[in-house]
Amino acid sequence: MTKARLLRLSVVLVSIFMILLIIVYWDNVGTAHFYLHTSFSRPRSPGAIAAGEDWEALPDVDEFLAKLLSSSLKQNSSVPRKTEQLLVQGSNKPVLSNLEENVRGYDWSTHKDRNSLDQEKLQVERQRTLREFCANSSFTFPTKERSFDDIPNYELNHLIVDDRHGVIYCYVPKVACTNWKRVMIVLSESLLDQGVPYRNPLDIPREHVHNTSTHLTFNKFWRRYGKFSRHLMKIKLKKYTKFLFVRDPFVRLISAFRSKFELENEDFYRRFAIPMLKLYSNHTNLPTSVSEAFGAGLKVSFSDFIQYLLDPRTEKMAPFNEHWRQVYRLCHPCQIDYDFIGKLETLDEDAAYLLQLLKVDRLLRFPPSYRNRTASSWEDNWFAKIPLAWRQQLYKLYEADFVLFGYPKPENLLKD
């Protein structure tokens, strides 16, 4: 009888201990972002987002986490979500508080005259091009051969995760990333306005959009999930819909130069313009503020900017700033199998199609394009005074972005 009581007591004590252990563990890893939405799992074809796709064999830890996360789905799916309602129109036009957005403005035309694109075929072609060159051993560029596990956490800071809808977005500066970040905030409900999640992307102030604390990114996983972070990343990369938007690399550089050096930007003046003016324009005793410099006619030229990009000392000091860092270094397209590749050149059509695929087109609309967007037709004028040798070196520097994303080699800029 005594043995039976001791056995029962032991079972109770072990059960209590296990419950306490689970509570402590759960508190450490956090459950707020610990579920998956299988209705947005990786599509079998670009035309539709497949539901209930079987998972391939995973390592033991991954399999355990996958089952754990899947079981929580059944509970979460029965809870009505505040975001799943008809599109809220919001204000007709945004309140522009940022100089760049004031200068560029929004294009509110409907673009009804544009030819409709066969989006499914377009996606097949873009993904085929990317995968072929990633698999082509004769086409090489830095970091191409490394695996996803080889990518340091700090290089995963451009991958924004929305656990509510099962979406991962890799943002590329100067490729409509401000508005795509706004969309991700609305979807994830990661930012509140007077206690209520934002419904209209354009209502979100720009300063909040680019605040790193607003978004859940892959490089934050280590702090949240500890040793399970890489396993969770792999599960979410397998199950979530992953997308990015790209742009002609040279046009993106022009756009970066225009917004960061032709407009008064205090941070970029101090961090980049002052060194460029000293190194490439032989200026000394420069003003400490950008307003004083502009008032004195001291501005970085496009030629200074190109020299800075080509200067071997630049990368030795620090990696390229994200506004001109290559897309393959920001988004790792040969290590991450993207489900959707959008282009700024077809932004309106691509954005509308993507929101349909994600089944969120009833919740929001993608904000309109900028009216004063840098155009591809400007390349010849911008590069007219750049020496041919520099243009050729610059192409080599950004060649991987041209090739991987199907942009034609700008032969007119690379020959006499």
Sequence and secondary structure as in RCSB ss.txt:
>XXXX:A:sequence
MTKARLLRLSVVLVSIFMILLIIVYWDNVGTAHFYLHTSFSRPRSPGAIAAGEDWEALPDVDEFLAKLLSSSLKQ
NSSVPRKTEQLLVQGSNKPVLSNLEENVRGYDWSTHKDRNSLDQEKLQVERQRTLREFCANSSFTFPTKERSFDD
IPNYELNHLIVDDRHGVIYCYVPKVACTNWKRVMIVLSESLLDQGVPYRNPLDIPREHVHNTSTHLTFNKFWRRY
GKFSRHLMKIKLKKYTKFLFVRDPFVRLISAFRSKFELENEDFYRRFAIPMLKLYSNHTNLPTSVSEAFGAGLKV
SFSDFIQYLLDPRTEKMAPFNEHWRQVYRLCHPCQIDYDFIGKLETLDEDAAYLLQLLKVDRLLRFPPSYRNRTA
SSWEDNWFAKIPLAWRQQLYKLYEADFVLFGYPKPENLLKD
>XXXX:A:secstr
 HHHHHHHHHHHHHHHHHHHHHHHHHHHH STT    GGGS  SBTTB  SS       HHHHHHHHHHHHHHHH
HHTS  TT SS     SS    SHHHHHH B     TTS    HHHHHHHHHHHHHHHHH TTS  TTTT  GGG
S GGGGTTEEEETTTTEEEE  TTSSHHHHHHHHHHHHT  EETTEE  SGGGS HHHHT GGGS BGGGHHHHH
GGGHHHHHHHHHHHSEEEEEE  HHHHHHHHHHHHHSS  HHHIIIIIHHHHHHHS   S  SSHHHHHHTT   
 HHHHHHHHH HHHHHHS   TTTS HHHHH TTTS  SEEEEGGGHHHHHHHHHHHTT TTT      BTT   
GGGHHHHHTTS HHHHHHHHHHHHHHHHHTT    HHHH  
